[in-house]
Amino acid sequence: MPPQAQPANRRGFLKLAGATALSQPSLGRRRGWGEGSTPSSSGGLPPLKITDVRVVVTCPDRNYVVVKILTSEPGLYGVGDATLNGRELAVATTLEKHLTPLLIGRDPEAIEDTWQYLYRGPYWRGGPVQMTALAGVDLALWDIKGKRAGMPVYQLLGGRTRVGALAYTHAAGNTPVEVEDAVRGAMERGFKVVRAQVAIPGLEGTYGTAEKKSSEEIAGRVPQQAGLPHTELFEPGPYLRIVPKLFAHLRQTLGDEVELLHDVHEKLLPVEAARLAKELEPYHLFFLEDCLRPEYKESFRLIRQHATTPLAMGELFNTLWDCVPLIKEQLIDFIRCDLGHIGGITNARKVAALAEAFQVKTAWHGPGDIGPPTHAANVHVDVSIPNFGVQEMVFFPEVAQEVIPGAPEFKDGYMMASEKPGLGTDLNEELAAKYPYKRAYLPTARRKDGSVQDW
């Protein structure tokens, strides 16, 4: 086309485009963004709306908060988990009183828009209560999207990058020999990675060792948590002397056949954590978990300067931005957020993508105090991302599996993602009603002088 003809043709095109726009409904109305609505993602399917949000608090051995979102399509609903151990009723109230009115009438398939709306809309954003409530909604919406597409959620996240998610369980005892026996028991069940915790002599109720039970039993702890919080006793000196001895014993008796890790549970000061990480170097831990409080991210630099023991952190993080400094500076090797406390799958995918760019792997939190839908979501993300590391897991007691069926299957050391459409979990509301909420607190901790210590 001759250069001189371009301006006239451009003017003609703009005139035609303007006339076309005036003759059609606005882009927002055509896409279903009407007043109080959300961007439509129906893809040619009939328009879909959220018609009801049910919040179920139930206690089949442990308290769980379950979110069930119903839609305008008969029989189509999603189930999510919004359990925050010890503050379940605060999350349930947030869901019932604050989020439900915002969700009715929205398009359940507009997951990202809904996430942004619920996270940024209230102005007072973040925190474990709000982010857990948001996670419950997010998981339910992904469940709906998968069911409507006829696909398991991992397929919607890009498909498989691996067959299953390498899993670890917990082993504990009063002595190194008892811990060794517990690790051997886990190995006999098929575990290739085991977390090891030992009681500290003279300190009552050492974290991770108070209950020498199977993970099925540990998953339901309301009888141990009822009433006012139980107080454990902690001192860094004895702890720092005993833990290296535990792993020296385990490596001597078990060899390198099994991967071992240890959870500090945010109890140490930076110089103490650096000492522990250095002294554990000869025993080649898979990782040392949560050795500092989440407020002191810059202190991980001190540990890195003195030790090559791999580090994992993030159980108490609530947002993507909590993770940024540690990942960007490569101060950790594993990011272990809880999908149920950082806003669900939508935010976890962003954490994983950020971590991938800095060679950090994932190790999502997977204890008994989050419900089967979150465990299922963990595995759907695990098998779909390239930088997965390991997945914490528990076996749920039978009664919990009856009320909230569909927890991921464990097979030969790996957790397997369900092939059912959606997350693969469900809620038996009638049975859930038979197990009402029971007040329960997490333990607290103090030093020998009576002062408060991080649990």
Summary of the structure (lengths in Angstrom):
residues: 455
radius of gyration: 24.5
end to end distance: 74.7
largest distance: 91.5
contacts: 1617
relative contact order: 0.15
helix: 40%
strand: 16%
